[in-house]
Amino acid sequence: MSRKFIPLDEGMMIMEEAIMKAKKIIEGYPETTFTGEEYMRFYDCVYSMSNHHGSETMMQLYEKFRNSLEESILSSVLPSLINKHGATLLKELVVMWSNYKKMGKWLCRFFHYLDRFFIPQHVGLQTLENTLVSCFRDLVLMNLYFRFLDAALTLIEQQRGGLMIDWALLKNLLDFLLEIRNYGGDNSYEDFEHAILTQASTYYSRLASEWLLYDSSADYIHKAFWCLNQEKRRASQYLNPDLEAKLLQVVKYQLLDQTAKILMEKKEAENCGLVTDYQAVLSMCAGMTLQESSSLSTEEWLSKVMETASHTC
């Protein structure tokens, strides 16, 4: 079926109409939608202009698509985020990312003809979907990444301190970073993962030092396994399995692997009796894998420890 000829100026005005309506989604009207008739009108416009006006016009349409994304970010997304902090910032990011993708989905459908017949012929041009993601990455994530990171790490710190937090915010942020990463060219997720592990390492290293100074060896082990169980429970709420395993390994390393020798020396100084058996238990704690540790509850491990101690006290 042939499409009617549409003059260049008229076609650009029609597509501007499509863009302006799509922008309402990101301006606070996410329920905005297009009828089948509207969709065909805008798609046919791009088709007609591409076939009747040639490659130069198709490049103009491609640039119009990209410019519409950048303008929506600069006029709506960034102003909505720039003055927010903490949990409020992360909540707004989730909303804006969702609305931005809804808007972009419609625009990708209207300009889809470019994906099929123009972009593949021009090396260096991103697909419409990749353009959609890269604009958000370059203008939002790159500018506000450290504020997102600070907000997330603060929530994790608050939870470890006993406060209730919204786990969904952390999970949504990590999902967002993974989604961006899947389109390539960005290491934000890996950087974020490193920051989470570094924070945990620092936190539990400090706790280990305090407990070794003030607590008995038995109390230390009790606290260490309590922390491992609590961290596992928390991590399962917002981390993917790979990152959860890495986090638990960091906690175990700081609380048990690093302190095994000191704990054994501490136990000797406590003069509780048969040191060798207790040392074996401590060595087993330090050398166990995460899979092995998960097979025993804290109470079961403590039972082993106290059973050993009871033979000598």
N, C-alpha and C positions, 0 to 999 in steps of 0.2 A: 504494500500500500504506500503510495507516494504522499508526502506531506506538502502542504501548500508553501509557497515561497513567503518568507517573513523578512522584511527589511531589517538591516543590522540594528538600527536605533530602536525600532519597535521590539525586536527580540531581546535586546538588553534590558529594556523597560519591563518586559514580561518576566524575565528572570529576576530582576530586582524586586518585583512584586512577590515572587516565590521566596526570595531570601528574607524579605521583611516579615513575611508571615511566619517563616520558620524561626526567626529570631525571637518571636514571642515566647517560644518554649523556654529559652534561656533567660528571658526577662521576667520569668515568674508565672508563666502560664503553660505548665508542662502538659496540660490536657489538650493543647492545640493539636489539631490533626488536619489532614487534607482529604477531600473526597476523591473518588476514583476519577472523576471528570477533571479535577484540578491537577492530579498527578499526570494524567495523559497530556493535558495542555502544556505543562512545563517540560515534560520529557520530549514531546513532539517539537517544542520550540528549540531545544538544544539539538535535536536530530536535524531539523530543517536548516538551522543556521550552520551546522557543521557541514552539511552536504551542499548547500548553496553558496556559502561564503568561503569555504576552504580552510586550510591549515592555520592561517593567521588568525582567523576568527575563533577557531577551536582553542588556540593558545590564549586568546582573550577570555574565553569562557573558563578555561582552566584557572587563569589568574583571578577571575571574578569569584570562582569557588573558594580558592585559597584566601583571598582578601576578605571574603565574608566571614570565614572562620576566625581570622585574626582580629577583625573588627569586633566580632561578638565577644571575644575574650577580653579585649582591651576596654570595651564599653560596659560589659556586664560581669564577667567572671572575676577579673582582678579587683574591681572596686568592691565586690561582695566579700572578698577574702582579705584584702590588704589591712584592714583594721581589726581583724579578729585574731584570737590567740587560743592556745590550749584546745580543750575539747570542742569549743565553739567553732574554732577554725576547721577542725577535722570534720565536724558535722556539715559545715557549709561546703567543704570540698566534695564530700560525697554527693550532696544535692546538685552542685554545679556540674560535676563530672557526668552524672546521670542525665541531666537536662541537656548538656552539651552533646552527648552521644545521641540523644533523641533528635535534636535539631540536625546533627550531622547525618543521621540515617536518612532523613528526608532529602537533604541536599544531595547526598550520594545517589539516591534513586533518581532525582531529577537530572543530574549530570552524568548518569551512568554510561551514556553513549561514548563519553570521552575515555572511560576505562576500557571499553571494548575496541575502539578503532583509532584512538589518537595517542594515548599514553604509551601503549606497547611499542609504537613506532618512534618514540623519542627517548633515547637513553638519558637517564638522569632524572626523569620525571617520576615522582612517586604516584602510586595508585591513589585514588580518592580516599580510601579508608586509611592508608598510611599517612596521607596528608592531614587527615582529621586528627590522628593521634600525635603526629609530630608537632603540629601547631600548639596543642595543649601542653605537650612536654616542654617545648622551647620557651613558651611564654608564661606558663604557670609553674610547672614542676621545677624548672631550672632557677626560677626567681624565688620560689618560696620553699624549696626543698628543706633547708635547714630549720625553718619554722615548723614544717610538718614533723621533722625528726624530733625537734625539741618537745613538741606537743605530745608525741607518742611516748618518748622516753620518760616524760614527766608523769604520764598516766601509769606507766609500768612501775615507776618509783613510788607513786602514791598507793598503788595496790599492795606492793610489798610492805608498805608502812601501815597497812590495815584499812585503807579507805576503799569504799565501793566505787568502781568505775564502770563505764560502758564498754564492755569487751568488743561490741560490734564496731566501734570506732577504730580500734586497732586492726581488727580483721579486714575491715573495708579499706583501710589505708594500705595494708600489705597486698590485698587483692588488686588495688589500683596500681601499685608499683609493679606487680607481676604482669598486669595487663599492658602497661607501657613497655615493659622489658620485652614482651613477646613480639613486639614490632621491631625490635632491634635498635642498636645504636645508643643504648643507655645503660649505665651501671648503677642507677639509683637504688634498685632493689638490693644488689650485692652490698652497697655501701650501708644501706639501712640494716641489713642482716648483721654486718660487722659491728655496727654501733650497738645493736641489741646484745650481742655476745660480749662485747667489751664492757658494757654497763653491768651485765651480770657478773662478769669476772671480777671487776672492781668491787662490787657490792659484797660478794661472798668472800672475797679475800679479806676484806675489812672485818666481816663478821667472824671469820675463822680466827683472826688475830685476837679479837676481843674475847672470844670464848676460850681460847687456849690460855689466856691470861687469868681469867676469873672462874672458869668452870672446871669441874672434875672431868676426867676422861669419859666416864659413863654419861654425864650430862651432855658433854660435847657430842657424843655419838647420837644420843637421843635427838638433840637439836638438828644435827646434820641430816638425819633421815627424815625428820619432820619437814625440813626445808625442801628436800628432794621431792617428797610427796606433794607439798604445796605448790612447788614450781611446776611439777608435772600437771597438776590439776589446772593451774592457770594457763600454762602454755597450750594445753589442748583446746582452750577456748578461742585462741586467735592465731596460732601458728600452724603452718603446714607441717606434715610429719617429719620432713627432713630437717627443717629449722628447729622443730621441737627437740629432736634427738641431739642436735648440736648444742642447744641450750642446756639440756640436762647433762650432757657430757662436761660442759664448762663448770656447772655447779658441782658435780661430783669431783671433778679435778681439784677445784679450790677447797672444798670441804673435807675430802677424804684422801685423795691421792697425794696432795701436797703436804698433808699433815700427819700421815701415818706414822712416820718415825718419831715425830714430836709427841704424838699421843702415847706411843709405847713407852717413851722415856718418862712421860708424865705419870703413866700408870705405875711404873717402877717406883717413882718417888712417893706415890700414895701408899706404898707398903701394904697392898691388899693381899699379898700372898703369891700364888703361883703365877709368875709373870709370863712364862712361856706360852701357856694356853691362851691367855688373854691377848698376847702378841699375835698368835695365829689368827684369832678372830679379827683383830685390827688389820692384819695383812690381807685377810680375805675381803674385808670391807674395801680396802684401798685398791685391790686388784680385780674386783668383780667388774663384769661388763654391765651396761645398762639393762640388757635383757635379763641377766641374772638378778640384778637388784629389783627389777619389777616383779620377779616371781615370788619374792618374799615381802611381806608387809613390814612396816617399821616395827610393829610389835614382835614379829617373828625374829627379826634381827636382834632387837633388844633382848629378847628371851635367850638367844644364843650367848650374848654378851654377859647377861646377868647369871646365866647358868654356869658359865665358866668362872665368873667371879665368886659364885656361891660355894664352889668347891674349896676355896682357899680362905674365905673370910669367917 
